[in-house]
Amino acid sequence: MTDNESTATVPSIHYRTFIKVAASLATGVLALYGNSVTIEGDYGWFVLLPVAAVLGCAIVTHRAIESLLFGSIIGFLLLDPSNILQRMIDENIAVLSESTTAWIVTITFLVGGLVALINCSGGTFAFSHWVSRYAKNRYQTLIITWGMGLVIFVDDYLNALAVSSSMKKLCDKFKVSRQMLAYVVDSTSAPMCVLVPISTWSIFLIGLFEANGVFAEGTGFNGYLELIPYIFYAWVAVLMVPLVGMGWIPALGNMKKAEADAASGLLPESEGFQIRSAANPRIRNFLLPLLAFMVATWYFDYNTLNGIVFALVFTVLLFMLQQLGTLGSLVDHVLDGFASMIQPMTVVICSFVLQGINEELGLSPFVLEQVVPYMDAAWLPAITFLVLSVLTFATGSFWGIYAIALPVIFPLAQAVGADISVTMGALISAGVFGSHACFFGDATVITSKGAGCTPYSHALTQLPYAAIAAAFTTVLFVAFA
C-alpha cells in the first residue's frame, strides 16, 4: 500500500457510517453469539461474519489494513469475546513466528531491495528508454508489458515489481493509467507461474499433489504437465490482456474512469519505485540481475530465497565493479527497497492473521461441507472452481486453500467418477483467480506498489476483467467435465 493512501481524502461521512455500522455489528455478534452458539467450535453460518466485515469495511473506507483489522476483531469476538486483546497479540505473534510468513516477508523485502538497487543504477531507466524505441503507441506499450510478464515467470513477486516499475514511465508517456498497468502485470504473474512447470507456484503444487496421492512419488512433474491445458482461468486471464489492450474488451467500471483520468494527464501520486537516471545508464544493469535471479533459482532446485540472495550479492558486486557506488551506498539502496515494502507487507501480515482466524473458525471446511452433497461428475469441476474462487477471494489464502481443499476434492472426484485432470485444473484455477482478484492478496498489494496505485483501486478496476475471465472459465469447466 502506498503512502498516498494514508493521506487520501475520504469523505468523513464514510467513517461516521463505518463506526456506526461497526458498533452495531460488533454488538450484534456478541448477542447472537451468546444466544445461538452453544456448542464449542460449532459456529455455523457465523463463520462468514469476519469475511463479510472485511469486504464491507473496504467498500466504505477504501482501505485495506483497517478493513482486515476490523474483520479480525469480529473474528476474535466469535472466538473469545472476553479476551480479544490477548488473542490479537497471540495471533500476531503466531503469524510472525510461522516459517511460511517468514519466507514470504523475506522474499518480498529482498525482491524490493533488488528492484531498488537496479533502479538506483539507472538500469530501469535504460530498459525503459530502450523499450521506448519499439513502443510507439499505447497498444504496443501494453503488449510489451504483457510480453515481459510472460518471460519473467519464475516468481510472481519478481514479475510484479520488475515489470510494473520498469514500464511505469512509458505507460505515463502514452497515458496508460497506473491501474491498467497493474491489471496487465497482475494478469501475467500468478497465471504464468502455474502455466510454466518450473516456477514457485508449480513446484509447490507438484509437491502437494504427490503428498496427497494425485501423482505417485517422483511422477509429479510429468503429471503436472498433463494438467496445464486444463488450468483454464490462467489461460483466459493471460489471453484477455491483448484483447483489452486493443480495445476489443473496453474499459469497464472504475477502469473507465482511471483511463479517462490518465488521458487527461491526471496520475495518482505514489511513493512507489521512481525510475532514476544515471550518468551512463546501461540496459545490462537491468537484465543481468533479473537473469541472475532466474538462473540461480533454477540452479538451487527452484529455491526462490536462495535465488534472490544470490542475485543481490551478484548485483552488488556487478555495480561495484562498474564503480556505481561504494558497498555502503549500495547497501543503503537495498535498505531503501526494504523500507518501501513495509506497508505492502503489513497488509499481507494482517491478511495472514485473518486467515488464521478463519481456519480456527473452520470457514473453508464449513463452506465445503455445504456444497459437497450437491456435487456430481458433470458439475464437480465447475463447482470446485466457483466455491474455491469465492474462498480464495474472501480469505486471501491461495496456497492455504489448495492444502485444505485438495484432500476433500481429490477423493470426491474419484468417488463420483469426475475427470481428475479437469477437476485439478479447476482447483488450481481457483487459487489463481484469488491471487488475481483479492484486494488484500499479496500479488495485489505488491503489483499496486510497483505500478504506483493503491491496492483498493487496483483490485476494483481489474475486478470486472477477473469476473469475465471467471465466467468464461466456468463455462469451459462445464463443457470439459
N, C-alpha and C positions, 0 to 999 in steps of 0.2 A: 504494500500500500504506500502510495506516495505521500510526501509531507503536505502537499497542497490539499489533500483530502481533509486533513485536520483543520484547515483554515477555510474550507469551502463554506459559503454562506448557505445555510439551510433554514427555511422559514421556522421561526420559533414555535408556530402552531404545531409543527411536526413533533417537536419534543414535548410540548404540553399534552398533545394527544397520546404520544407514546407513553408518557409517565402515567396518565390515567389508565390506559389500556393495560400497561404492565402491572399496575397495582391491582386492578380488577382481576386480571388473570392469575396473579400470584395468590390472591385471596381465594379465588375460586378453586385453584388447585388444592390448597390446604383443606378447604371444606369438602370438596369431592373426594379427596384422598382419604380424609378421616372417615367419611361416610361409606365409601364404596370399596376401598381396597382392604380386604380383611385377611387375605392370605399372603404371607410374606413372599415377595418375589413375583406375585401374580398381579401385574399392573394393567393387563388388558389393553384397551384402546388408549389408555393414558400414556402409553409409550410414545405416542405420536406428538404429545404436547411440546417437548423440547424442540423438535424439528419445526413444528408449526410456529413456535415462538421466534426461532431464528429467522425464518422466512418473513414473518410478519414484521419483525423489528427492522429487517433490512429494507423492506418496502417503505417503511415510514421514515427511517433515518438515513438511508443510502450509505450506511457504514457497516463494515464487516466485523471489526473487533467487538464493538458494543453489542452487535446482534448475537455473536457467538457467546459472549459473556451472559447475556440475558437468557439465551436458551439453556446454558449450563446451570444458571440459578434455578430455572424451572425444573431442570432435571434433578438437582440436589434437593429441591422441595419435595419431589416424589420419593427420592431415595432415603433421605434422612432430614426431615424438616426441622428437627431440633438441634442440628449440628452442622449447619450449612457452611459456616466459615472454616471449620476444621476440615470438612470434606473437600472444600475448594483447595485448601492448601495441600492436603494429601494427594488429591488427584493431579494437581500440577507437578508436584514432586515426582509422582509415579510416572507421568508422561515424560518429564525431562530425564528420568533415570532409565527409560527404555532404550534398548540398543537401536531399534528402528528410528526413533526420534533423533537420537544422536547421529545416526548415519545420515538422515535427510538434512538435518541442520548443518552438519559438517560439509556435506557435498554442496549445499546451496551457498554457504559462505565462501567456500573455495572457488566455486564457479564464478560467483560475484567478484572475487578477488582477481581471477584470471581475466575476466572481461574488462575490469577496471585497468588492469595492467596493460592489456592490449590497447585500450583506449588512450592511455596516457602516452604511449609510444607514437601515436599518430597512425597506428595500423588500421583502426576502424575508419579513420578519415581517408586513408589511402585506398582502402577497399571500396568505400562509398564513392570516391572520386572515379575509380576505375569502372565501377558498375554504371556510373552516370554516362559513360561513353556508349553504352549499349541500351540503356533505358531512356528512350526519347519521349515517353508519354506515360500516362497513368497506368494503362494496361500492362505495358512492358515492365514497369516497376513492380506491380503486383505479381506478375508471372515470375520475375527473377526472385522475389521474396519467397514465393511458393517453391521454386526450384531449390533454393538454399535449404529450405526446410526438409525437402526430400532427401538431400545429401547428408545433412547433419542428423543422422538417425540413431546414433549410439545412445544418446541420453536426452531425455525431454527437457531437462533443465538447461543444458548447454544450448540446445536448439532454441529454446525460448529466449534466452538472454542474448546470445550471439547474433541471431538473425534480427531480432527486433531492434537492438541497439545499433547495428550496422546499417540498417535500412531506413531508420527513422528520418535522417536528414533528407534522403532522396524522396521519401514519401511526402515530407513537408514541401519540397520543391514543386511536386506535381499535385499538391493539395489533396493528398490522400489522408483521411482522418487517422488519428492515432488508434482509434477504435477499430477501423478497418484493418490497419496493420496488425493489431493484436489478434483479430479474428483469423487472418491468414496464417500468422505464426502458430497460433493455438491449434489450427486445423491440420498442422503437419508435425506436431510434437508427439503427443501420445499416439495418434493414429499411425504415424510412420514407425514408431517404436514397436508396435505389435505386428506390423506387416513385414518387418525385417527380423529374422530369427537370431540376430546377433546384437540385440540391444538389451538394455537393463530390464525392460518390461518382459520381453520374450524369454530371457533367461530365467527370470523369476517364475513365469508361468510354466515353463518346461519342468522346473523342479517341483512345482506344486502339482502338476498333472502326474508326474511319476510317483510322488508321495501318496497320491490318492488313488493310484491304480488305473488311471485313464490310459497311461502308457506303461509298458514294462520298463524296469530299470535299465537305463542305457539306451533306450529307444526314443527318448523324449524329443530329440532334435528332429528326427525324421517324421515322428508323429505330428509335431507342431507344423511342419511344412504342409501336411495334408489339411490342417485347419485353416491356414491363411486364406484360401479362397472364400471361406465362409465367415470371415470377420467383416461382415457387411458394413457395419457402421463406419469402421475405419476407411474402407474403400470409398464409401459415399461422401464422407467428410472431406477426404483429400481431393476427390474428383469434383466436388462442388466449387472449389475455390476458383478455377479458371472461369466457370460459368458466372460467378459473382463478379469477377474482375472484368469480364466482357460486358456485364450489364444484362446478360440473359436472365439472371436472377437479380431483380432490382434491390436497391437499398430498402430495408424493411424496418418498421418500428422506429426505435431510437437511433438505429444506424442511419436512417434517412436524415435525421436532424444533425447527427455528428458529421456526416458528409457535407451537409449544407453549410455548417459552421466552418469546416475546413476549406470549402470552396470560396468562402468569403474572407479567408485568411485568418480566422479565429482558431487558435490552437490552445489546448489546455496547458497551463503551466505545470512543470514537473521538476522534481528533484532527482529524476532517474539519471541514467548514464548519458552524459552530454558528450557528443563527439568532439574530440580535440584534435587540432592540427599539430604539426611539429615542424622543425626546421627542414627536415628531409624525410617526409613520411614514406614508408616502404610497405607495399602490399604483403611482403613476406612476413612482416610483423603481425599481420592478421591471420594469414593462412598457416604458418608453421606452428604456432601454439595450438590451434584447433586440430591440426593434423597430429601433433604430438599427443594430444589428449585421446584422440580416436585410436591411434596405433597402440598407445600404452594400455588403454582399456582392453583392447583385443589381446595384447601380449600377456596381460595379467589375468587371463581367463575371464574377461568381461567384468573385472572388478573396477567399478567406476571410481571408487575412492582412491585406489592406487593410481588410476589413470590421471585423475585431476592433480594429485600430489606431484606426480612425475611431470605433468605439463607445466605446473607452476615453477618447479625447480628449473626445468628446461628453459622456460621463458625468461626467468630472471637472469640466467647465465647468458642467454642469447642477447638480451638487451644490454647487459654489462659489457659483453664483447664489442657491441656497437657503440659503447660509451653514451648510452641514452640516459644513464643515471648511475648513481652510486648504489651499493647494496642497500644502504639505509633508505634512500629516497624511493627505490623500487618497492621495498617492503612497506613503506608508508602508503604507496598507491594501492597495494594489496589490502592493507588495513582499511583504506577508504572504501574499497569494494566490499569488505566485510560489513562496514557500518551501513552502507546503502541497502543491505539486505535485512537489517534488523526488523523493520516494520513488516515486510512480507513474511518473515519467519514468525513474527508474533501472531499473525493471522493463522499460520499453519499450526502453531503450537496450541492456540485456542481451539482450533478445529479438532485436534487430537484429544483435547480434554472432553469436548462434546462427544467424540467417538467413544471414548471410554465410558461416558455416562450412558450412551445408547446401548453399548454392549452389556453394561450392568443391568439396564432395564430390560434387555432382551428384545430390542427393536427388530433386528433382522430375523431372528428365529420366529418372532411373532408374526411378522408380515408373511414369511414363507409358509407358516402353518395355515394362514388364512387362504392362500391360493393353491397350495399343493393338491387338495382334494378335487380341484376343478381342472387339473392338468391331464391331457392325454397326448398321444403321439403326434397328432396333427397340429396341436396348438402349443405343445411344450416349448419349442424354440422361441416363438413369438412372445409367449407369456413370460418365459425366462428373461428375455431381453427387456420387456416392459417393466416387470417388477424390480429387477435388479437395477435398471436405469433409474427408477424412482429412488431406490435406496442409496445408490451412489450419489445422485444429485442432492438428496436431502442430508446425507451424512458427511459428504466429503471424503469418504473412505472408499478407495478403489481396490487396492491390493487386499485390504482387510475383508471387503465383501467377497472377493474371489475365494479367500480362505474359508469364509463362513459358508458360502453358498455351494461350493463345489461338492463337499461331502453329501449334500442333500440332492443336488440336481443330477449328478452323475448316476447314482443308483436308481433314481427315479426314471431317468431316460432309459436305462437298461430294462427296468421293470415294465414300462409301458411300450417298449419297442420303438422308441424315437430314434431318429438318426443321430448318432453320437457326435459326429463331426459338426453337423449343423447346430446342435444344441450347445456344444462347447464354443462354437463361433459366436453364438448368442450371448453366452456368459462373458466372453472376452469383450464383445462389443459393448455390453452394458458398462463395464469399467471405463472404457474409452469415452463413452458418452458422458459419464460422470466427470471425468477429468476435463472434458471439453466444456461442459455446461455449468458445473457447480461454481457459484460465485465466490466461495471461500476455499476452493480447492487449490492445492499447491501450484498446479500449472497456471491457473487463472491469475493468482496474485503475482507470480514470477513473470509471466508474459506481460501483464499490465505494467509492471515495474520497468521492464525493458523498453516497452513501447511508449511509455510516458502518459498513461491514463490511469484512472482509478480502477480497482478490481470490480467495483459495482457497475461502472459504466461499461467496462469490457464485457462482463457477464451479460448485462442487459441487452447490449447491442448485438451480441452474437447469438443470443438465445433463439431468435426466430430461425436462424440458419441451422442451429443444432436441432431444433424441433422438426424442421423439414427433413433433415437427414434421418432423424429418428423415425419419422412417419414412413419414409421410403424404405428404411431398413426393416421395419415391422412387416411391411408388405412382402419383402424378399424372404423373410423367415417363414411367413405363411406359405409362400409359393414353393420353397425348397424343403419344407418339412416332410 
